Amino acid sequence: MIGYLKGEIFYKDDKFLIVNTGDGLSGVGYKVYTTPDFISEVGIGEHANLWIHTVVKDDAIDLYGFKNKGSLDFFDLLLSVSGIGPKSALNILGLATTTKLRQAIVSQDSSYLTSVSGISKKIAEKIILELKGKILGSTEEGSDDEGLSQYNKQGRSVEVEALEALKSLGYTQREAREALENVSKETKDSKDVGAIIKATLKMLS
C-alpha cells in the first residue's frame, strides 16, 4: 500500500493531481484525488508532499492525498461511517476544515454538516452518532482545542447562520465558506451574525 508520496506536480485539474515521483525519464506519475483547496495551493512544476490513502478495487487502485496527517486521519474516520465512501469523504473534507467538522460533530450540530457538505440529514446524524466518541477520545494533529471548547459552549455556530444567509443572497456554498474563513477572529468572536455577514460581503464585492 502507498502511504506517502513526494514529488513534482506534473498535471492538475479540479479533482486530482498527477505527481511525478522521479527524475527525468525515470519518473512515475501517480494520479492522486485530493481536495479543491489543496489543488489550488500547488502549481504545476512545484513539489508537494502528500499523505496517501490507497483504495484497492477489482478494476483500479485509487489514491487519495492530503497535505497533512490530520486530514488523512479525519478522512479515515469518515470512511469508518457506514454509507460514507472515499469520494463522499473527500467531498466533505473539500468543503470545510477538519477543525470545524470536528466541532460540529462534538456539538451534535447536524445542520452545520448538511449546510457545508451537502450531505443528507440522515447521513449527518449517522456521522455524529458514530464519530463523536472517537473524536472526544483523540487529539488531532494541529487541532484548535480552545476553539473546540468555545464552540461547545456556544452551541450552534453563528457561522452556520451567516453561511445560510449568504447562500440565500445568491452566493455559492464555496464562495461563502471561503470568504467566512477570512473574516477576522475579533468579528467572529463577537457572535454578531449581522457583523459577520457585513464583513463577508465586503470580501465578496
HELIX and SHEET records of a PDB file:
HELIX    1   1 GLY A   24  SER A   26  5                                   3    
HELIX    2   2 PRO A   36  GLU A   41  1                                   6    
HELIX    3   3 LYS A   69  LEU A   79  1                                  11    
HELIX    4   4 PRO A   86  GLY A   94  1                                   9    
HELIX    5   5 THR A   98  VAL A  106  1                                   9    
HELIX    6   6 SER A  110  SER A  117  1                                   8    
HELIX    7   7 LYS A  121  LEU A  136  1                                  16    
HELIX    8   8 ASP A  145  GLN A  154  1                                  10    
HELIX    9   9 VAL A  158  SER A  168  1                                  11    
HELIX   10  10 GLN A  173  GLU A  181  1                                   9    
HELIX   11  11 LYS A  185  ASP A  189  1                                   5    
HELIX   12  12 VAL A  193  LEU A  204  1                                  12    
SHEET    1   A 6 TYR A   4  LYS A  12  0                                        
SHEET    2   A 6 PHE A  16  ASN A  20 -1                                        
SHEET    3   A 6 GLY A  29  TYR A  33 -1                                        
SHEET    4   A 6 ILE A  61  PHE A  66  1                                        
SHEET    5   A 6 HIS A  47  VAL A  56 -1                                        
SHEET    6   A 6 TYR A   4  LYS A  12 -1                                        
END                                                                             
